[in-house]
């Protein structure tokens, strides 16, 4: 990717997920890296004020809890780690709340588990919540709910002891907040996922052992050759390069550009979006068309079509177009070509699409068969209120 393309791909990102690893938020996994966190918050706040949508995924709760509780060594006991997370999360969120407030931006805490994003119904609830928070101008701050999420902490403990993954807990390379941030990126149809860590990106070898190792500047998707370059985990954190590459694979497979870079690099977020040659950029092998991306991330949805259960199943399972008969109500005022939300009767957002008819016409057509469109409107431009090619559903 030449410098101009890099600047265009990264600089044009509208909806951005920024993941901060433990060694970005803290020194040695315990002491808060106050100056670094303040600088990153400043960058995120500027993006938010410029109209970009930014979600922050932050590690560091266990380390913060250790500091508050006066623990010198990272606890090996699962229960003690969960206790540290419970104590530290409030302090960590207090740092973000105060730092963003000083810059005129509101932060919103959201605690998640991997199961929240694996379950379709809960994931759609999360999508609705995060979209509303972004529309309100806030910066959602997300973290794995370590006080109740056993999976990540157990996997970390098993890796430290050298015994591999805990039975029944899945792939050990998908721990920490790496996987969480990737799933959030997919859930929100994000343009860009920044995985900020304590290394400068993916290298051809371990740069601490091999001075000749070179930074991999770009990947198109994540294949076995890329995975072979990754190994080990970050001390004090739970996700190593293998975890980050797996997260990058998940997000890039769904159309999100991913960058793995050092969060310790001064001004890293601004410099990456300016197109500077830093980190490793992972581009989707099959990028989404610009029209689809516009639908997914548009901040200017004008209204909504409320659909019945049958229509929702057809849209999600059969990937059908939205026909008038599946619509039970219309909300707002919009024109043909405007972005509208697809909601169920409870108000939950399931997707977005480009309306083929204006809001008045949609109200007249709601619940009717497509064959009746001519008789009702006096013309029929489309059989569907939203055609499949102009529809993006929010399933994870």
SEBA-509161 format. One record per residue (C-alpha): x, y, z. Coordinates in nm, 4 decimals. Example, Ala and Ser with C-alpha at 12.3 -4.5 7.8 and 13.67 -1.06 7.14 Angstrom:
REM SEBA-509161
PT         x         y         z
PT    1.2300   -0.4500    0.7800
PT    1.3670   -0.1060    0.7140
END
This chain:
REM SEBA-509161
PT         x         y         z
PT    0.0000    0.0000    0.0000
PT    0.1525    0.3315   -0.1054
PT    0.1445    0.6314    0.1332
PT   -0.1515    0.7937   -0.0444
PT   -0.3610    0.4766   -0.0259
PT   -0.2673    0.4255    0.3374
PT   -0.3703    0.7788    0.4241
PT   -0.6990    0.7375    0.2362
PT   -0.7880    0.3989    0.3886
PT   -0.7046    0.4970    0.7467
PT   -0.7786    0.8686    0.7309
PT   -1.1287    0.8261    0.5897
PT   -1.2401    0.5896    0.8676
PT   -1.5576    0.7158    1.0324
PT   -1.6384    0.4492    1.2914
PT   -1.3247    0.3454    1.4786
PT   -1.2616    0.0912    1.7549
PT   -0.9469    0.1654    1.9610
PT   -0.8237   -0.1189    2.1813
PT   -0.5688   -0.0335    2.4512
PT   -0.3712   -0.3256    2.5902
PT   -0.2599   -0.3644    2.9503
PT    0.0915   -0.2395    2.8720
PT   -0.0497    0.0698    2.7056
PT   -0.2712    0.1645    3.0004
PT   -0.0179    0.0710    3.2695
PT    0.3541    0.0524    3.3424
PT    0.4582   -0.3086    3.4054
PT    0.0940   -0.4133    3.4260
PT    0.0289   -0.2253    3.7531
PT    0.0994    0.1489    3.7688
PT   -0.1245    0.3705    3.5562
PT    0.0593    0.5191    3.2567
PT   -0.1103    0.8536    3.3206
PT    0.0666    1.0650    3.0576
PT    0.0178    0.8023    2.7872
PT   -0.3506    0.7490    2.8679
PT   -0.4063    1.1257    2.8758
PT   -0.2508    1.1644    2.5303
PT   -0.4629    0.8834    2.3852
PT   -0.7791    1.0265    2.5408
PT   -0.6935    1.3630    2.3880
PT   -0.6651    1.2031    2.0413
PT   -0.9947    1.0166    2.0801
PT   -1.1714    1.3306    2.2060
PT   -1.0538    1.5281    1.9027
PT   -1.1858    1.2591    1.6706
PT   -1.5192    1.2586    1.8536
PT   -1.5483    1.6375    1.8298
PT   -1.4657    1.6182    1.4597
PT   -1.7721    1.3997    1.4063
PT   -1.6043    1.0595    1.4049
PT   -1.7509    0.7736    1.6050
PT   -1.5007    0.6130    1.8422
PT   -1.5369    0.3192    2.0793
PT   -1.2583    0.2588    2.3304
PT   -1.1839   -0.0957    2.4494
PT   -0.9509   -0.0806    2.7467
PT   -0.7627   -0.3405    2.9453
PT   -0.5988   -0.2633    3.2789
PT   -0.8642   -0.3319    3.5447
PT   -0.6709   -0.6165    3.7102
PT   -0.3511   -0.4107    3.7236
PT   -0.5351   -0.1089    3.8652
PT   -0.6930   -0.3301    4.1290
PT   -0.3527   -0.4699    4.2241
PT   -0.2220   -0.1175    4.2793
PT   -0.5211   -0.0144    4.4905
PT   -0.5014   -0.3316    4.6989
PT   -0.1260   -0.3017    4.7426
PT   -0.0385   -0.6298    4.5683
PT    0.3159   -0.6468    4.4324
PT    0.2845   -0.9600    4.2181
PT    0.0161   -1.0483    3.9689
PT   -0.2137   -1.2948    4.1503
PT   -0.2211   -1.6523    4.0276
PT   -0.5471   -1.7300    4.2046
PT   -0.8527   -1.6902    3.9819
PT   -1.0613   -1.5543    4.2681
PT   -0.8001   -1.2944    4.3586
PT   -0.7716   -1.1820    3.9971
PT   -1.1463   -1.1396    3.9798
PT   -1.1361   -0.9404    4.3022
PT   -0.8627   -0.7186    4.1582
PT   -1.0739   -0.6639    3.8469
PT   -1.3768   -0.5695    4.0569
PT   -1.1742   -0.3139    4.2531
PT   -0.9748   -0.1849    3.9592
PT   -1.2556   -0.1381    3.7071
PT   -1.4133    0.1486    3.8978
PT   -1.0786    0.3245    3.9296
PT   -1.0001    0.2647    3.5615
PT   -1.3353    0.4056    3.4526
PT   -1.2865    0.7002    3.6859
PT   -0.9673    0.7862    3.4991
PT   -1.1462    0.7830    3.1643
PT   -1.4540    0.9673    3.2888
PT   -1.2450    1.2508    3.4345
PT   -1.0043    1.2710    3.1397
PT   -1.2804    1.2876    2.8778
PT   -1.4919    1.5269    3.0861
PT   -1.1998    1.7691    3.1056
PT   -1.2093    1.7787    2.7252
PT   -1.5864    1.8233    2.7038
PT   -1.6648    1.4633    2.6062
PT   -1.8873    1.2175    2.7919
PT   -1.7604    0.8640    2.8521
PT   -1.9971    0.5690    2.8951
PT   -1.8965    0.2423    3.0611
PT   -2.0006   -0.0894    2.9042
PT   -1.8815   -0.4186    3.0575
PT   -1.9088   -0.7309    2.8428
PT   -1.8273   -1.0983    2.8258
PT   -1.7479   -1.2949    2.5095
PT   -2.0837   -1.4694    2.5560
PT   -2.2649   -1.1356    2.5192
PT   -2.1280   -1.1087    2.1672
PT   -2.1693   -1.4762    2.0800
PT   -2.5427   -1.4713    2.1573
PT   -2.7359   -1.3083    1.8735
PT   -3.0084   -1.1524    2.0880
PT   -2.7644   -1.0030    2.3381
PT   -2.5362   -0.8849    2.0584
PT   -2.8238   -0.6990    1.8944
PT   -2.9065   -0.5388    2.2293
PT   -2.5443   -0.4271    2.2529
PT   -2.5502   -0.2907    1.8973
PT   -2.8603   -0.0858    1.9743
PT   -2.7055    0.0532    2.2937
PT   -2.3727    0.1422    2.1336
PT   -2.5348    0.3059    1.8307
PT   -2.7469    0.5219    2.0594
PT   -2.4434    0.6173    2.2691
PT   -2.2551    0.7151    1.9533
PT   -2.5508    0.9178    1.8269
PT   -2.5507    1.1017    2.1609
PT   -2.1889    1.2029    2.1080
PT   -2.0364    0.9889    2.3818
PT   -1.7266    0.7683    2.3782
PT   -1.8279    0.4200    2.4979
PT   -1.5482    0.2636    2.7056
PT   -1.5677   -0.1155    2.6938
PT   -1.3883   -0.3826    2.8926
PT   -1.4208   -0.7540    2.9501
PT   -1.6184   -0.8035    3.2702
PT   -1.3347   -0.9883    3.4422
PT   -1.5126   -1.0106    3.7774
PT   -1.7595   -1.2582    3.6253
PT   -1.5913   -1.3660    3.3000
PT   -1.3950   -1.6753    3.4000
PT   -1.2844   -1.7711    3.0494
PT   -1.0195   -1.5050    2.9932
PT   -0.8675   -1.5206    3.3393
PT   -0.8510   -1.9011    3.3381
PT   -0.6847   -1.9022    2.9954
PT   -0.4274   -1.6502    3.1168
PT   -0.3538   -1.8662    3.4199
PT   -0.3166   -2.1790    3.2066
PT   -0.0781   -2.0027    2.9678
PT    0.1350   -1.8757    3.2552
PT    0.1602   -2.2261    3.3997
PT    0.2516   -2.3687    3.0590
PT   -0.0357   -2.6155    3.0532
PT   -0.2177   -2.4654    2.7550
PT   -0.5855   -2.3791    2.7378
PT   -0.8314   -2.4676    3.0079
PT   -1.0593   -2.7575    2.9064
PT   -1.3820   -2.6370    2.7517
PT   -1.2734   -2.2762    2.7183
PT   -1.1924   -2.2738    2.3473
PT   -0.8971   -2.1256    2.1617
PT   -0.6330   -1.9914    2.4037
PT   -0.5091   -1.7487    2.1377
PT   -0.8307   -1.5485    2.1558
PT   -0.8056   -1.3953    2.5005
PT   -0.7811   -1.0526    2.6568
PT   -0.9762   -0.7716    2.4918
PT   -0.8388   -0.8495    2.1446
PT   -1.1229   -1.0822    2.0539
PT   -1.3729   -0.8596    2.2301
PT   -1.2692   -0.5550    2.0276
PT   -1.2846   -0.7525    1.7033
PT   -1.6358   -0.8763    1.7785
PT   -1.7441   -0.5229    1.8649
PT   -1.5964   -0.4022    1.5351
PT   -1.8028   -0.6622    1.3502
PT   -2.1123   -0.5854    1.5567
PT   -2.0899   -0.2151    1.4692
PT   -1.9661   -0.2513    1.1091
PT   -1.6598   -0.0470    1.2041
PT   -1.4326    0.0964    0.9387
PT   -1.1165    0.0610    1.1438
PT   -0.9891   -0.1368    1.4419
PT   -0.6698   -0.0136    1.6104
PT   -0.5065   -0.2779    1.8297
PT   -0.2593   -0.0765    2.0360
PT   -0.0071   -0.2838    2.2269
PT    0.3543   -0.2803    2.3484
PT    0.5112   -0.3810    2.0146
PT    0.5407   -0.1957    1.6856
PT    0.3433   -0.4520    1.4885
PT    0.3975   -0.7978    1.3428
PT    0.7607   -0.8838    1.2666
PT    0.9271   -1.1529    1.0557
PT    1.0882   -1.2775    1.3784
PT    1.1185   -1.1843    1.7432
PT    1.2931   -0.8435    1.7295
PT    1.4220   -0.8908    2.0861
PT    1.6060   -1.2046    1.9787
PT    1.6708   -1.1301    1.6137
PT    1.7911   -0.7748    1.5323
PT    1.7423   -0.8506    1.1623
PT    1.3679   -0.9101    1.2058
PT    1.1639   -0.6685    0.9945
PT    0.8242   -0.5158    1.0578
PT    0.5485   -0.6492    0.8330
PT    0.3934   -0.3308    0.6982
PT    0.0844   -0.4803    0.5392
PT   -0.1188   -0.7990    0.5149
PT   -0.4185   -0.8741    0.2973
PT   -0.6187   -1.0932    0.5300
PT   -0.4578   -1.3248    0.7852
PT   -0.3322   -1.6584    0.6517
PT   -0.1246   -1.9438    0.7923
PT    0.2008   -1.7748    0.6914
PT    0.1103   -1.4713    0.9009
PT    0.0059   -1.6877    1.1954
PT    0.3411   -1.8652    1.1811
PT    0.5150   -1.5355    1.2592
PT    0.3248   -1.4871    1.5857
PT    0.3968   -1.6452    1.9213
PT    0.4016   -1.5764    2.2941
PT    0.2011   -1.3318    2.5034
PT    0.2574   -0.9890    2.6519
PT    0.3793   -1.0080    3.0100
PT    0.1100   -0.8684    3.2408
PT   -0.1517   -0.8947    2.9669
PT   -0.3375   -1.1963    2.8347
PT   -0.3240   -1.1436    2.4598
PT   -0.0080   -1.1925    2.2553
PT    0.0496   -1.1474    1.8823
PT   -0.1356   -1.4700    1.8023
PT   -0.4402   -1.3283    1.9797
PT   -0.4130   -1.0028    1.7877
PT   -0.3816   -1.1785    1.4531
PT   -0.6866   -1.3925    1.5304
PT   -0.8778   -1.0775    1.6204
PT   -0.7546   -0.9134    1.2998
PT   -0.8687   -1.2154    1.0992
PT   -1.2176   -1.2015    1.2470
PT   -1.2564   -0.8276    1.1880
PT   -1.0935   -0.8137    0.8437
PT   -1.3004   -1.1095    0.7207
PT   -1.6061   -0.8920    0.7869
PT   -1.4679   -0.5876    0.6049
PT   -1.2930   -0.3909    0.8812
PT   -0.9371   -0.2619    0.8309
PT   -0.7135   -0.3494    1.1289
PT   -0.3868   -0.1959    1.2482
PT   -0.1569   -0.3518    1.5084
PT    0.0745   -0.0829    1.6444
PT    0.2534    0.0421    1.9545
PT    0.0410    0.2427    2.1948
PT    0.3622    0.3817    2.3434
PT    0.4452    0.5687    2.0232
PT    0.3709    0.9403    2.0799
PT    0.0588    1.0584    1.8945
PT    0.0016    0.7101    1.7548
PT   -0.3693    0.7493    1.6722
PT   -0.3266    1.0819    1.4915
PT   -0.0189    0.9609    1.3058
PT   -0.1862    0.6419    1.1896
PT   -0.4889    0.8298    1.0581
PT   -0.2530    1.0731    0.8838
PT   -0.1129    0.7762    0.6899
PT    0.2269    0.7511    0.8597
PT    0.4074    0.4205    0.8055
PT    0.3616    0.2688    1.1514
PT    0.2484   -0.0719    1.2697
PT    0.1040   -0.3507    1.0580
PT   -0.2061   -0.2808    0.8486
PT   -0.4343   -0.5779    0.7782
PT   -0.6669   -0.5056    0.4890
PT   -0.9745   -0.7174    0.4105
PT   -0.9173   -0.9619    0.1271
PT   -1.2695   -0.8835    0.0047
PT   -1.3492   -0.5216    0.0989
PT   -1.7098   -0.4153    0.1298
PT   -1.8414   -0.1889   -0.1455
PT   -1.8500    0.1804   -0.0452
PT   -2.2306    0.1811   -0.0689
PT   -2.2606   -0.0993    0.1852
PT   -2.0108    0.0703    0.4152
PT   -2.2084    0.3957    0.3908
PT   -2.5271    0.2172    0.4933
PT   -2.3590    0.0430    0.7845
PT   -2.1928    0.3458    0.9424
PT   -2.4118    0.6359    0.8355
PT   -2.4841    0.8647    1.1267
PT   -2.7807    1.0188    0.9459
PT   -3.0552    0.7570    0.9548
PT   -3.3807    0.9466    0.8999
PT   -3.6357    0.7018    1.0317
PT   -3.7177    0.3365    1.0791
PT   -3.9263    0.0530    0.9423
PT   -4.0658   -0.1658    1.2201
PT   -4.0969   -0.5248    1.1011
PT   -4.2718   -0.8395    1.2213
PT   -4.0992   -1.1611    1.3280
PT   -4.1525   -1.3298    0.9920
PT   -3.9863   -1.0461    0.8034
PT   -3.6969   -1.0402    1.0491
PT   -3.6304   -1.4099    0.9933
PT   -3.6473   -1.3636    0.6167
PT   -3.3982   -1.0772    0.6318
PT   -3.1490   -1.2554    0.8558
PT   -3.1799   -1.6201    0.7548
PT   -3.2805   -1.6058    0.3899
PT   -3.1108   -1.2716    0.3172
PT   -3.4318   -1.1511    0.1529
PT   -3.5382   -0.8006    0.0569
PT   -3.7779   -0.6170    0.2876
PT   -4.1260   -0.6432    0.1379
PT   -4.4182   -0.4208    0.2420
PT   -4.6113   -0.7105    0.3954
PT   -4.3445   -0.7541    0.6636
PT   -4.3660   -0.3936    0.7871
PT   -4.6003   -0.3151    1.0750
PT   -4.5183    0.0538    1.1319
PT   -4.3058    0.3432    1.0059
PT   -4.1196    0.5923    1.2224
PT   -3.9889    0.9332    1.1180
PT   -3.9836    1.1222    0.7894
PT   -3.7529    1.0208    0.5067
PT   -3.7111    1.0350    0.1310
PT   -3.6164    0.7643   -0.1206
PT   -3.2457    0.6843   -0.0840
PT   -3.2258    0.7848    0.2838
PT   -3.0759    0.5449    0.5354
PT   -3.3410    0.3969    0.7652
PT   -3.3169    0.1507    1.0521
PT   -3.4796   -0.1907    1.0650
PT   -3.6342   -0.2397    1.4099
PT   -3.8466   -0.5022    1.5781
PT   -4.1568   -0.4231    1.7848
PT   -3.9506   -0.3605    2.1000
PT   -3.7450   -0.0910    1.9271
PT   -3.4284   -0.2983    1.8920
PT   -3.2194   -0.2139    1.5847
PT   -3.1428   -0.5140    1.3615
PT   -3.0017   -0.3416    1.0557
PT   -3.0072   -0.0474    0.8178
PT   -3.0925    0.0059    0.4553
PT   -3.1647    0.2550    0.1781
PT   -3.5377    0.3208    0.1452
PT   -3.6892    0.2779   -0.2008
PT   -3.9958    0.4882   -0.1111
PT   -4.0537    0.7909    0.1096
PT   -4.2022    0.7595    0.4587
PT   -4.5575    0.8499    0.3524
PT   -4.5558    0.5828    0.0825
PT   -4.4123    0.3263    0.3245
PT   -4.6938    0.3974    0.5695
PT   -4.9511    0.3379    0.2994
PT   -4.7803    0.0155    0.1916
PT   -4.7142   -0.1292    0.5377
PT   -4.8680   -0.4755    0.5720
PT   -4.9754   -0.4937    0.2062
PT   -4.8658   -0.7268   -0.0725
PT   -4.6208   -0.6033   -0.3348
PT   -4.8828   -0.6693   -0.6030
PT   -5.0940   -0.3932   -0.4440
PT   -4.8310   -0.1190   -0.4801
PT   -4.9618    0.0058   -0.8165
PT   -5.3164    0.0361   -0.6883
PT   -5.2117    0.2118   -0.3662
PT   -4.9507    0.4557   -0.5023
PT   -5.0437    0.4763   -0.8697
PT   -4.6966    0.3523   -0.9651
PT   -4.4513    0.0795   -0.8691
PT   -4.0803    0.1574   -0.8796
PT   -3.9812   -0.1424   -0.6670
PT   -4.1453   -0.4523   -0.5211
PT   -3.9503   -0.4077   -0.1974
PT   -3.9273   -0.1193    0.0462
PT   -3.5557   -0.2015    0.0786
PT   -3.3810   -0.4282   -0.1707
PT   -3.1282   -0.6823   -0.0461
PT   -2.8270   -0.5132   -0.2067
PT   -2.9041   -0.1959   -0.0113
PT   -2.9525   -0.3685    0.3249
PT   -2.7006   -0.4355    0.6034
PT   -2.8159   -0.6490    0.8925
PT   -2.6498   -0.6293    1.2320
PT   -2.5962   -0.9974    1.3113
PT   -2.2595   -1.0917    1.4660
END
